[in-house]
Amino acid sequence: VQLQASGGGLVQVGGSLRLSCAVSGSIFRFSVMGWYRQAPGKERELVSHITTSNEIVYEDSVKGRFMISRDNANDAVYLQMNTLKPEDTAVYYCNALTNTGSSYWGQGTQVTVSS
């Protein structure tokens, strides 16, 4: 299983970025697709996840600003990030979870929000 994350970069406060995660093979193998982030000196944390039935969870600080979506036709998951803040700066990781508990990670993409 390969997860290829892309779309990170440097953006000013208030700007937007769209992260993409391309899944090798069928995305239907995974019951949950998620985005996590890890800032320097901090633990990795869940940003958002989406299930096969489109149940969505957001971390409190991103509610109303970020939107996750799942593209089953193209085996991809996206994270639209709007109104970015300096505290959103982190490496963002894509995660895929099967219904048997197997977890897969992408390589991470850096998001830097400058003030």
C-alpha positions as CSV (number, residue, x, y, z in Angstrom):
1,V,0.0,0.0,0.0
2,Q,1.3,3.4,-0.9
3,L,-0.1,6.7,0.1
4,Q,1.3,9.7,-1.8
5,A,0.6,13.0,-0.1
6,S,1.0,16.3,-1.9
7,G,-0.1,19.9,-1.9
8,G,1.8,21.3,1.1
9,G,3.8,24.5,0.9
10,L,4.4,28.0,2.3
11,V,1.3,30.2,2.7
12,Q,0.5,33.4,4.5
13,V,-1.9,33.7,7.3
14,G,-5.4,33.5,6.1
15,G,-4.5,31.7,2.9
16,S,-5.6,28.3,1.7
17,L,-4.0,25.0,0.6
18,R,-5.5,21.8,-0.6
19,L,-3.7,18.6,0.3
20,S,-4.2,15.4,-1.7
21,C,-3.5,11.8,-0.9
22,A,-3.4,9.3,-3.7
23,V,-3.9,5.7,-2.7
24,S,-2.4,2.9,-4.6
25,G,-5.0,0.4,-5.6
26,S,-8.6,0.7,-4.4
27,I,-9.6,3.1,-1.7
28,F,-12.5,0.9,-0.8
29,R,-10.1,-1.4,1.1
30,F,-9.9,1.3,3.8
31,S,-12.8,2.0,6.1
32,V,-11.3,5.2,7.4
33,M,-9.1,7.8,5.6
34,G,-7.6,10.5,7.7
35,W,-5.2,13.4,7.9
36,Y,-2.9,13.8,10.8
37,R,-0.3,16.5,11.5
38,Q,2.8,16.8,13.6
39,A,4.3,20.1,14.6
40,P,7.9,20.4,15.8
41,G,8.2,19.1,19.4
42,K,4.6,17.9,19.5
43,E,2.9,14.6,19.1
44,R,1.1,13.6,15.9
45,E,-2.5,14.5,16.2
46,L,-5.6,13.7,14.2
47,V,-6.8,16.6,12.0
48,S,-9.7,14.9,10.3
49,H,-11.0,11.6,9.1
50,I,-13.7,10.3,6.9
51,T,-15.3,6.9,6.7
52,T,-16.7,4.9,3.8
53,S,-20.1,6.0,4.9
54,N,-18.9,9.7,4.8
55,E,-18.9,10.1,8.6
56,I,-16.5,12.9,9.3
57,V,-14.6,14.0,12.4
58,Y,-12.6,17.2,12.7
59,E,-10.2,18.3,15.4
60,D,-11.8,21.2,17.2
61,S,-9.3,23.9,16.1
62,V,-9.9,23.2,12.4
63,K,-13.7,23.0,12.5
64,G,-15.2,25.5,10.1
65,R,-11.9,26.0,8.3
66,F,-10.9,22.6,6.9
67,M,-12.9,20.2,4.9
68,I,-12.1,16.6,4.1
69,S,-13.4,14.8,1.1
70,R,-13.0,11.3,-0.3
71,D,-12.9,10.6,-4.0
72,N,-13.7,6.9,-4.5
73,A,-13.5,7.1,-8.2
74,N,-9.9,8.4,-8.2
75,D,-8.8,6.6,-5.0
76,A,-7.9,9.8,-3.3
77,V,-8.7,11.9,-0.2
78,Y,-8.3,15.6,0.0
79,L,-8.0,18.2,2.8
80,Q,-9.1,21.7,1.9
81,M,-7.6,24.1,4.4
82,N,-8.8,27.6,4.5
83,T,-8.1,30.6,6.8
84,L,-4.8,29.1,7.7
85,K,-3.1,30.1,11.0
86,P,0.5,29.9,12.1
87,E,-0.5,27.1,14.5
88,D,-1.5,25.0,11.5
89,T,2.2,24.7,10.6
90,A,3.1,21.1,10.7
91,V,3.9,18.1,8.6
92,Y,0.6,16.6,7.4
93,Y,0.3,12.9,7.0
94,C,-2.3,10.8,5.2
95,N,-3.5,7.7,6.9
96,A,-5.5,4.7,5.7
97,L,-7.2,2.3,8.2
98,T,-8.7,-1.0,7.3
99,N,-11.6,-2.6,9.2
100,T,-9.2,-5.1,10.7
101,G,-7.1,-2.4,12.2
102,S,-4.2,-2.3,9.7
103,S,-2.9,1.3,9.4
104,Y,-0.8,2.8,6.6
105,W,0.9,6.1,6.4
106,G,2.0,8.4,3.7
107,Q,5.3,10.2,3.6
108,G,4.0,13.6,4.9
109,T,3.8,17.0,3.3
110,Q,5.0,20.2,5.0
111,V,2.6,23.0,5.6
112,T,4.1,26.3,6.7
113,V,1.9,29.3,7.6
114,S,3.8,32.6,7.8
115,S,2.6,35.5,9.8
